[in-house]
Amino acid sequence: MKRSGVPARLWELLALYLSEDKRGPTPEHLAPSASGYRGVFYSVGEFQIPARDVLSSAIEMGLKVSKYVTFPSCAVCRSLALTLEVSCPSCGERDIRRIEIMVHYDCGYMGPAEDFLRDVDGKRSSCPKCGKEIKRAGIDYGRPGVGFRCERCGSIFQFPIYGAVCENGHKTSLDKVEVERFPVFEVTKTTLVNISVIRMVQQTAKKLASLYGFEVDAFAPRKGESNATHIVHMIIRMGGRDEYGVEVIDEAADPVQMMGSIAKALDLGMRFIILVDRGRAAKLAQIFNTSMFLIIPYSSGEEIADLIAGKLGIVA
């Protein structure tokens, strides 16, 4: 189920796809694809996630742009869900078929090679228009190559009219089609660190809800004072009243990631629980206002849900 921000399910799919313990090696890149009315998407395992959802979570996931690829878009509405159309240059109808063109020089008839009649032995051909026997290529007849015939008006032509139609019904000629660039993402060490956090958050959110009765939103979008939209690891409520944001900082996270989580909390202006390794917890507790921040130290293997509940005075 999608919300106004990044679908929580997306995080789970990305984590599953990029995790090291799945079958086969960890993929090095996450590349976009395009398909008719589905628009542009990223394949995540067996799932196809709309590009807008992956792009909105790329920074949080630690995905690094390695290069860009370009897809066509509608010149009217910029929709990326385009379907190629071919039509007759004479009447504009789309009922055309590919043929091998044959021309009888004497009478000027031009049509599909299959229309030129052969005798019962299959050795001699005659023109379907004038009935004259044709024998010698280059003298009696020519075969200029592949072409098309309109089944509505009968026109024969080598090149149809190519165009595109978007999901909203706008038609655009190919020379006026716009283009949109999309990144190919590189999986980095930061990505793998974030996957560890994602798993911890998912497990913790389930336990906080099932064992301690918290209302929990995992990977919830919130807009800050800077008007930027942040993804909060968890937002928890007790009886619909007290609300806390929760950020889990992995032991392998670098200082830039750690300060990014804290900057997010400051921009949102709400009370935050920061879970961080014991080596850095004491320093953070000395720096930040304890009325706004609850610093909870944790070690690998500890149940984060129990630590949060204990800090808030809740006992299972």
Buried (B, 14 or more C-beta within 10 A) or exposed (E): EEEEBBBBBBBBBBBBBBBEEEEEEBBEEBBBBBEEEEBBBBEBEEBBBBBEBBBBBBEBBBBBEBEEBEBBBBBBBEBBBBEEBEBBBBEEEBEBEEBEBBBBEEEEBBBBEEBBEEEEEEEEBBBBBEEEEBEEEEEBBBEEEEBBBBEBEEBBBEEBBEBBBBBEEBEBEEEEBBEBEBBBBBBBEBBBBBBBBBBBBBEBBEBBBEBBEBEBBBBBBBEBEEEEEBBBBBBBEBEEEEEBBBBBBBBBBEEEBBEBBBBBBBBBEBBBBBBBBEEBBEEBBEEBEEEEBBBBBBEEEEBBBBBBBBBBEBEE
